[in-house]
Amino acid sequence: MCDKFSKLFDDAPQIPYSTVLSVFKSEFGRPPTGPDGVFEIFEEEAAASASIAQVHTAKLKGGGWVAVKVQKPDVGKQVEWDLGAYRICMWMFERRVFDLPVYFVVDFVSDHPRAELDFVQEASNAAKMTELVAAEPRPAGRVRIPLAYPELSTKKVMTAEWIEGVSLSDRPAIRRLMGEATKEGKIQASIDQGRKVEGVKLKGDVKAVMQTMVELFSAQMFSFGCVHCDPHPGNIIIRPNPAHPTQPQLVLLDHGLYVYLTPTFKRQYAELWKGLISTNFGTVECVAREWGIGTPDLFAMTDTDEMPKEFIFLGRIM
């Protein structure tokens, strides 16, 4: 069952190469490869495919291999249809079914899937996260953000550094990477590309990898105020650290969905978790009141003008 669900991350139906060719001509005015092409080599068959885009491997002219993310046609229209259905459902939940204050988040939530369709913004998010991680002692060196190529990226095509590793969703491959004998796993590249290779034995265990992941997302929420909000296992891969080959390095993919937090919200969110962990319910109640919640046990009494909408996305991570 787990194997079947894991295919949802990068095994969606692919669009044909003829469609990819049309996207390139629309975005760059030239084909992916050929005498006047964008790349020296471009693999016509996608290496991986998700709902919004699919990924092809390519070789830069005079350079190395890269992963090229190509947005599928009509995705924008489908997103708008889905958001329209979401808006109707939330209105019904609030006005007709549960009498819960949920409609206030609709506009905030809807803006983010739309932003995911802009690969220029995704490249910008990745560049910003690279700077933040490098300046933070805990994840620096243990976390890698694939380098994007802005000159080879548009709103519908994104080119990024090729990084191979093992998907966090592939438990047998993770065990092999850590030196445990299992069946062959799947290797991944920097924008959800997969192919099989031999594992490399690393020191440590899965606990060390999870510790790095917890520290990374803690830094994003409580320090950076810049949070990757789509951290499913298909967007996290593990590889040997180039600087320390026997140590694991976490590679974070897909930087399309980010939420930016205010200093006030970061303080409140930190106080909330500190209160929960230390069982200081006075602190929890204080934060709840600041968020317009009448009592922590009754979110239905929320004052929606005070409730921070960022909380909706952070719940997916915690």
MIMILUM-878818 format. One record per residue (C-alpha): residue number from 1; x, y, z; residue in three letters. Coordinates in nm, 4 decimals. Example, Ala and Ser with C-alpha at 12.3 -4.5 7.8 and 13.67 -1.06 7.14 Angstrom:
BEGIN
{1,{1.2300,-0.4500,0.7800},ALA}
{2,{1.3670,-0.1060,0.7140},SER}
end
This chain:
BEGIN
{1,{0.0000,0.0000,0.0000},MET}
{2,{0.2826,0.2413,0.0877},CYS}
{3,{0.4471,0.1723,-0.2490},ASP}
{4,{0.1230,0.2541,-0.4294},LYS}
{5,{0.0764,0.5831,-0.2464},PHE}
{6,{0.4424,0.6816,-0.2969},SER}
{7,{0.3857,0.6724,-0.6739},LYS}
{8,{0.1540,0.9720,-0.6345},LEU}
{9,{0.4603,1.1862,-0.5654},PHE}
{10,{0.6260,1.1486,-0.9071},ASP}
{11,{0.4418,0.8931,-1.1210},ASP}
{12,{0.1468,1.0910,-1.2624},ALA}
{13,{0.0535,1.0605,-1.6334},PRO}
{14,{0.3039,1.2333,-1.8604},GLN}
{15,{0.2408,1.4802,-2.1387},ILE}
{16,{0.3951,1.3829,-2.4765},PRO}
{17,{0.7183,1.5360,-2.6041},TYR}
{18,{0.5276,1.7220,-2.8749},SER}
{19,{0.3542,1.9203,-2.6006},THR}
{20,{0.6853,1.9846,-2.4234},VAL}
{21,{0.8210,2.1144,-2.7531},LEU}
{22,{0.5288,2.3587,-2.7783},SER}
{23,{0.5924,2.4834,-2.4239},VAL}
{24,{0.9602,2.5497,-2.5051},PHE}
{25,{0.8803,2.7350,-2.8243},LYS}
{26,{0.6269,2.9466,-2.6374},SER}
{27,{0.8614,3.0210,-2.3446},GLU}
{28,{1.2032,3.0422,-2.5157},PHE}
{29,{1.1195,3.0820,-2.8831},GLY}
{30,{1.3286,2.7732,-2.9621},ARG}
{31,{1.3229,2.3950,-2.9048},PRO}
{32,{1.4810,2.2110,-2.6108},PRO}
{33,{1.7678,2.0772,-2.8250},THR}
{34,{1.9127,2.0985,-3.1736},GLY}
{35,{2.1361,2.3560,-3.3488},PRO}
{36,{1.9445,2.6480,-3.1971},ASP}
{37,{1.8131,2.4563,-2.8962},GLY}
{38,{1.8290,2.5561,-2.5309},VAL}
{39,{2.0287,2.2479,-2.4258},PHE}
{40,{2.2949,2.0275,-2.5806},GLU}
{41,{2.0983,1.7143,-2.4858},ILE}
{42,{1.7369,1.6859,-2.3724},PHE}
{43,{1.5767,1.3544,-2.2805},GLU}
{44,{1.2370,1.3373,-2.4530},GLU}
{45,{1.0882,1.0955,-2.2008},GLU}
{46,{1.0167,1.2524,-1.8656},ALA}
{47,{1.2065,1.1061,-1.5725},ALA}
{48,{0.9230,1.1873,-1.3319},ALA}
{49,{0.5784,1.3421,-1.3468},SER}
{50,{0.3557,1.5109,-1.0892},ALA}
{51,{0.0216,1.6898,-1.1137},SER}
{52,{0.1546,2.0354,-1.2066},ILE}
{53,{0.4713,1.9532,-1.4002},ALA}
{54,{0.7029,1.6810,-1.5198},GLN}
{55,{1.0822,1.6612,-1.5122},VAL}
{56,{1.3257,1.5887,-1.7926},HIS}
{57,{1.7003,1.5410,-1.7734},THR}
{58,{1.9135,1.7650,-1.9939},ALA}
{59,{2.2771,1.8618,-2.0501},LYS}
{60,{2.3905,2.2216,-2.0612},LEU}
{61,{2.5882,2.3368,-2.3623},LYS}
{62,{2.9456,2.2986,-2.2466},GLY}
{63,{2.8291,2.2124,-1.8971},GLY}
{64,{2.6853,1.9412,-1.6780},GLY}
{65,{2.3530,1.7665,-1.6389},TRP}
{66,{2.0460,1.9470,-1.5093},VAL}
{67,{1.6843,1.8701,-1.4237},ALA}
{68,{1.4256,2.0610,-1.6282},VAL}
{69,{1.0779,2.1075,-1.4826},LYS}
{70,{0.8091,2.1680,-1.7484},VAL}
{71,{0.4622,2.2861,-1.6512},GLN}
{72,{0.1758,2.0899,-1.8013},LYS}
{73,{-0.0699,2.2754,-2.0281},PRO}
{74,{-0.4032,2.3923,-1.8874},ASP}
{75,{-0.2848,2.3381,-1.5286},VAL}
{76,{-0.3768,2.6994,-1.4544},GLY}
{77,{-0.7348,2.6399,-1.5678},LYS}
{78,{-0.7608,2.3213,-1.3634},GLN}
{79,{-0.6293,2.4998,-1.0549},VAL}
{80,{-0.8955,2.7693,-1.0920},GLU}
{81,{-1.1691,2.5061,-1.1248},TRP}
{82,{-1.0383,2.3299,-0.8125},ASP}
{83,{-1.0175,2.6555,-0.6187},LEU}
{84,{-1.3727,2.7408,-0.7238},GLY}
{85,{-1.4935,2.4074,-0.5864},ALA}
{86,{-1.2902,2.4655,-0.2691},TYR}
{87,{-1.4487,2.8100,-0.2250},ARG}
{88,{-1.7996,2.6637,-0.2567},ILE}
{89,{-1.7231,2.3823,-0.0090},CYS}
{90,{-1.5814,2.6211,0.2497},MET}
{91,{-1.8855,2.8495,0.2146},TRP}
{92,{-2.1166,2.5500,0.2680},MET}
{93,{-1.9165,2.4303,0.5713},PHE}
{94,{-1.9478,2.7718,0.7324},GLU}
{95,{-2.3031,2.8684,0.6377},ARG}
{96,{-2.4933,2.5416,0.5983},ARG}
{97,{-2.3161,2.2375,0.7457},VAL}
{98,{-2.0904,2.2875,1.0486},PHE}
{99,{-2.1323,2.6544,1.1381},ASP}
{100,{-1.7520,2.6828,1.1633},LEU}
{101,{-1.5560,3.0008,1.0770},PRO}
{102,{-1.3543,2.8584,0.7864},VAL}
{103,{-1.4354,3.0797,0.4876},TYR}
{104,{-1.2003,3.3573,0.6045},PHE}
{105,{-0.8944,3.1571,0.4868},VAL}
{106,{-1.0184,3.1015,0.1300},VAL}
{107,{-0.8427,3.3949,-0.0366},ASP}
{108,{-0.5163,3.3385,0.1508},PHE}
{109,{-0.5103,2.9661,0.0705},VAL}
{110,{-0.6086,3.0224,-0.2936},SER}
{111,{-0.3233,3.2650,-0.3572},ASP}
{112,{-0.0604,3.0004,-0.2853},HIS}
{113,{-0.1498,2.7332,-0.5455},PRO}
{114,{-0.1532,3.0144,-0.8007},ARG}
{115,{0.1940,3.1189,-0.6882},ALA}
{116,{0.3149,2.7598,-0.7346},GLU}
{117,{0.2500,2.7947,-1.1075},LEU}
{118,{0.5168,3.0665,-1.1376},ASP}
{119,{0.8510,2.8877,-1.1715},PHE}
{120,{1.0394,3.2194,-1.1671},VAL}
{121,{0.9081,3.2690,-0.8138},GLN}
{122,{1.0056,2.9126,-0.7276},GLU}
{123,{1.3633,2.9790,-0.8397},ALA}
{124,{1.3637,3.2941,-0.6256},SER}
{125,{1.2380,3.0995,-0.3226},ASN}
{126,{1.5138,2.8418,-0.3710},ALA}
{127,{1.7827,3.1119,-0.3914},ALA}
{128,{1.6560,3.2768,-0.0729},LYS}
{129,{1.6459,2.9465,0.1158},MET}
{130,{2.0020,2.8705,0.0012},THR}
{131,{2.1229,3.1953,0.1603},GLU}
{132,{1.9301,3.1358,0.4819},LEU}
{133,{2.0513,2.7771,0.5252},VAL}
{134,{2.4144,2.8761,0.4612},ALA}
{135,{2.3943,3.1369,0.7377},ALA}
{136,{2.2336,2.9051,0.9949},GLU}
{137,{2.4855,2.6892,1.1916},PRO}
{138,{2.2514,2.3927,1.2475},ARG}
{139,{2.1586,2.2959,0.8887},PRO}
{140,{2.4579,2.4558,0.7115},ALA}
{141,{2.6500,2.1846,0.5270},GLY}
{142,{2.3972,1.9164,0.6198},ARG}
{143,{2.1234,2.0584,0.3931},VAL}
{144,{2.1465,2.1359,0.0216},ARG}
{145,{1.9094,2.3406,-0.1935},ILE}
{146,{1.9527,2.2647,-0.5667},PRO}
{147,{2.0953,2.5596,-0.7585},LEU}
{148,{1.8458,2.7084,-1.0038},ALA}
{149,{1.9460,2.8650,-1.3366},TYR}
{150,{1.7416,3.1887,-1.3729},PRO}
{151,{1.8672,3.2446,-1.7284},GLU}
{152,{1.7198,2.9058,-1.8260},LEU}
{153,{1.3955,2.9427,-1.6316},SER}
{154,{1.0620,3.1045,-1.7125},THR}
{155,{0.7145,3.1012,-1.5555},LYS}
{156,{0.6523,2.7563,-1.7053},LYS}
{157,{0.9999,2.6014,-1.7311},VAL}
{158,{1.2562,2.5735,-1.4526},MET}
{159,{1.6130,2.4470,-1.4829},THR}
{160,{1.7964,2.3350,-1.1696},ALA}
{161,{2.1146,2.1648,-1.0628},GLU}
{162,{2.1210,1.7883,-1.0932},TRP}
{163,{2.1579,1.6203,-0.7543},ILE}
{164,{2.1221,1.2472,-0.7087},GLU}
{165,{2.0019,1.0912,-0.3887},GLY}
{166,{1.7544,0.8544,-0.2272},VAL}
{167,{1.3949,0.9642,-0.1759},SER}
{168,{1.2811,0.9893,0.1845},LEU}
{169,{0.9737,0.7890,0.0784},SER}
{170,{1.1920,0.4931,-0.0279},ASP}
{171,{1.2607,0.3202,0.3036},ARG}
{172,{1.4502,0.0197,0.1564},PRO}
{173,{1.6847,0.2539,-0.0300},ALA}
{174,{1.7393,0.4635,0.2840},ILE}
{175,{1.8370,0.1492,0.4729},ARG}
{176,{2.0768,0.0489,0.1954},ARG}
{177,{2.2311,0.3943,0.2027},LEU}
{178,{2.2895,0.3500,0.5745},MET}
{179,{2.4554,0.0123,0.5146},GLY}
{180,{2.1614,-0.2155,0.5850},GLU}
{181,{2.0999,-0.5011,0.3429},ALA}
{182,{1.7698,-0.4624,0.1557},THR}
{183,{1.6373,-0.4823,-0.1962},LYS}
{184,{1.7569,-0.2205,-0.4452},GLU}
{185,{1.5937,0.1191,-0.3976},GLY}
{186,{1.5241,0.4105,-0.6254},LYS}
{187,{1.7618,0.7001,-0.6632},ILE}
{188,{1.6235,1.0511,-0.7187},GLN}
{189,{1.7478,1.3735,-0.8675},ALA}
{190,{1.6971,1.7355,-0.7831},SER}
{191,{1.3493,1.7816,-0.9281},ILE}
{192,{1.1908,1.4437,-0.8588},ASP}
{193,{1.3830,1.2358,-1.1139},GLN}
{194,{1.4285,0.8648,-1.0428},GLY}
{195,{1.6664,0.5900,-1.1519},ARG}
{196,{1.8381,0.2939,-0.9839},LYS}
{197,{2.1999,0.2956,-0.8635},VAL}
{198,{2.4103,0.1173,-0.6058},GLU}
{199,{2.3826,0.2463,-0.2506},GLY}
{200,{2.6666,0.4120,-0.0587},VAL}
{201,{2.7137,0.3149,0.3041},LYS}
{202,{2.6954,0.6135,0.5392},LEU}
{203,{2.7756,0.6506,0.9065},LYS}
{204,{2.4904,0.7106,1.1466},GLY}
{205,{2.1301,0.6053,1.1124},ASP}
{206,{1.7914,0.7311,1.0005},VAL}
{207,{1.7580,0.9168,1.3303},LYS}
{208,{2.0415,1.1505,1.2276},ALA}
{209,{1.8621,1.2289,0.9011},VAL}
{210,{1.5374,1.3023,1.0824},MET}
{211,{1.7218,1.5237,1.3302},GLN}
{212,{1.8544,1.7324,1.0410},THR}
{213,{1.5073,1.7598,0.8929},MET}
{214,{1.3553,1.8709,1.2248},VAL}
{215,{1.6292,2.1310,1.2714},GLU}
{216,{1.5805,2.2608,0.9164},LEU}
{217,{1.2062,2.3132,0.9484},PHE}
{218,{1.2415,2.4491,1.3016},SER}
{219,{1.4862,2.7083,1.1688},ALA}
{220,{1.2441,2.7963,0.8890},GLN}
{221,{0.9539,2.8505,1.1295},MET}
{222,{1.1229,3.0065,1.4295},PHE}
{223,{1.4238,3.1823,1.2772},SER}
{224,{1.3959,3.2428,0.9020},PHE}
{225,{1.0242,3.3161,0.8888},GLY}
{226,{1.0385,3.1598,0.5429},CYS}
{227,{0.8739,2.8163,0.5385},VAL}
{228,{0.8684,2.5430,0.2734},HIS}
{229,{0.5064,2.4236,0.2937},CYS}
{230,{0.5115,2.1125,0.0751},ASP}
{231,{0.7565,1.8824,0.2584},PRO}
{232,{0.6136,1.5469,0.1523},HIS}
{233,{0.8667,1.2580,0.1272},PRO}
{234,{0.8939,1.2963,-0.2515},GLY}
{235,{1.0405,1.6443,-0.2015},ASN}
{236,{1.3231,1.5324,0.0279},ILE}
{237,{1.6172,1.3194,-0.0831},ILE}
{238,{1.9254,1.1948,0.0996},ILE}
{239,{2.2743,1.1678,-0.0463},ARG}
{240,{2.6341,1.1360,0.0764},PRO}
{241,{2.7617,1.4784,0.1808},ASN}
{242,{3.0216,1.5892,-0.0811},PRO}
{243,{3.2304,1.7545,0.1927},ALA}
{244,{3.2054,1.4506,0.4234},HIS}
{245,{3.1261,1.1443,0.2052},PRO}
{246,{3.0425,0.9166,0.4975},THR}
{247,{2.7846,1.1600,0.6368},GLN}
{248,{2.4278,1.2032,0.5015},PRO}
{249,{2.3123,1.5287,0.3464},GLN}
{250,{1.9458,1.6249,0.3098},LEU}
{251,{1.8399,1.7816,-0.0223},VAL}
{252,{1.5177,1.9845,-0.0205},LEU}
{253,{1.3273,2.0006,-0.3511},LEU}
{254,{1.0276,2.1870,-0.4983},ASP}
{255,{1.0300,2.5424,-0.3649},HIS}
{256,{0.7044,2.6590,-0.5212},GLY}
{257,{0.4899,2.6749,-0.2060},LEU}
{258,{0.6298,2.9053,0.0631},TYR}
{259,{0.4711,3.1046,0.3429},VAL}
{260,{0.6474,3.4068,0.4913},TYR}
{261,{0.5925,3.4698,0.8626},LEU}
{262,{0.5885,3.7992,1.0493},THR}
{263,{0.8115,3.8481,1.3587},PRO}
{264,{0.4961,3.8677,1.5716},THR}
{265,{0.3663,3.5350,1.4464},PHE}
{266,{0.7072,3.3670,1.4934},LYS}
{267,{0.7105,3.4813,1.8571},ARG}
{268,{0.3549,3.3655,1.9176},GLN}
{269,{0.4116,3.0287,1.7517},TYR}
{270,{0.7293,2.9693,1.9552},ALA}
{271,{0.5462,3.0614,2.2755},GLU}
{272,{0.2600,2.8272,2.1838},LEU}
{273,{0.4913,2.5269,2.1440},TRP}
{274,{0.6932,2.6184,2.4525},LYS}
{275,{0.3704,2.6347,2.6513},GLY}
{276,{0.2493,2.3004,2.5148},LEU}
{277,{0.5779,2.1211,2.5825},ILE}
{278,{0.6179,2.2648,2.9327},SER}
{279,{0.2427,2.2220,3.0072},THR}
{280,{0.2225,2.5954,3.0784},ASN}
{281,{-0.1388,2.6348,2.9718},PHE}
{282,{-0.1428,2.9970,3.0820},GLY}
{283,{0.0963,3.0721,2.7956},THR}
{284,{-0.1177,2.8666,2.5561},VAL}
{285,{-0.4283,3.0588,2.6578},GLU}
{286,{-0.2461,3.3916,2.6181},CYS}
{287,{-0.1437,3.3046,2.2602},VAL}
{288,{-0.4952,3.1769,2.1897},ALA}
{289,{-0.6426,3.5098,2.2985},ARG}
{290,{-0.3957,3.7006,2.0804},GLU}
{291,{-0.5179,3.4899,1.7882},TRP}
{292,{-0.8815,3.5672,1.8638},GLY}
{293,{-0.9599,3.2212,2.0031},ILE}
{294,{-1.2041,3.2444,2.2917},GLY}
{295,{-1.0611,2.9346,2.4587},THR}
{296,{-0.7941,2.6918,2.3319},PRO}
{297,{-1.0454,2.4059,2.3447},ASP}
{298,{-1.2990,2.5805,2.1205},LEU}
{299,{-1.1515,2.6934,1.7893},PHE}
{300,{-1.5069,2.7435,1.6652},ALA}
{301,{-1.5149,3.0593,1.8803},MET}
{302,{-1.2259,3.2076,1.6825},THR}
{303,{-1.2298,3.5755,1.5901},ASP}
{304,{-1.1330,3.5326,1.2262},THR}
{305,{-0.9959,3.8871,1.2045},ASP}
{306,{-0.7272,3.7910,1.4582},GLU}
{307,{-0.6539,3.4287,1.3646},MET}
{308,{-0.3240,3.4173,1.1631},PRO}
{309,{-0.3844,3.2499,0.8278},LYS}
{310,{-0.0238,3.1255,0.8122},GLU}
{311,{-0.1247,2.8689,1.0746},PHE}
{312,{-0.3229,2.6814,0.8061},ILE}
{313,{-0.0064,2.5880,0.6146},PHE}
{314,{0.2183,2.5266,0.9156},LEU}
{315,{-0.0213,2.2590,1.0363},GLY}
{316,{0.0848,2.0433,0.7401},ARG}
{317,{0.4464,2.0449,0.8611},ILE}
{318,{0.3931,1.9879,1.2319},MET}
end
